[in-house]
Amino acid sequence: MQKKSLNQVTLVGRIGQDPKVYNGATAFSVATTESFKGQNQYQDKTEWHNCIAFGKTGDFVGNYLGKGQQVIVVGMIKNEKWNDKNGNQRYGYKIHVNMVQGLSGKKENNSQPRETNDFESIKLKKMIDNPQQDDGLPF
């Protein structure tokens, strides 16, 4: 029996720092915030997600998105393992971005309007309107 699985994450949040472009990849972080009620008052908890985009998607992020902009990011979670400067083995994860769309205005330090990628917008709309369903999943 063939096993099917899905590794997909969708984030809606704000870019934490201006994206950094290096060696054909663009790295950026996205903050997501959830609110919950604790001790009779609402509290916010922010999670930071490290993202990396390649190719045309990486070019789009590096050229048109910046700190503070709200974005939707669709990608895959990839676990990583490395040795720190003391030789200790460390673990973490990154979101390998398949699609990103800016949800708020233009990049602050860019005088040109933020361009949208029609292909990525259509791809996102299809993913939202027609999510893949698999009867083999346990939920």
ABEGO torsion letter per residue (X at the ends): XBBBBBBBBBBBBBBABBBBBBGGBBBBBBBBBBBBBBGGBBBBBBBBBBBBBBEAAAAAAAAABBBGBBBBBBBBBBBBBBBBAAGBBBBBBBBBBABBBBABBBBAABABBBBBBAAAAAAAAAAAABBBBBAABAX
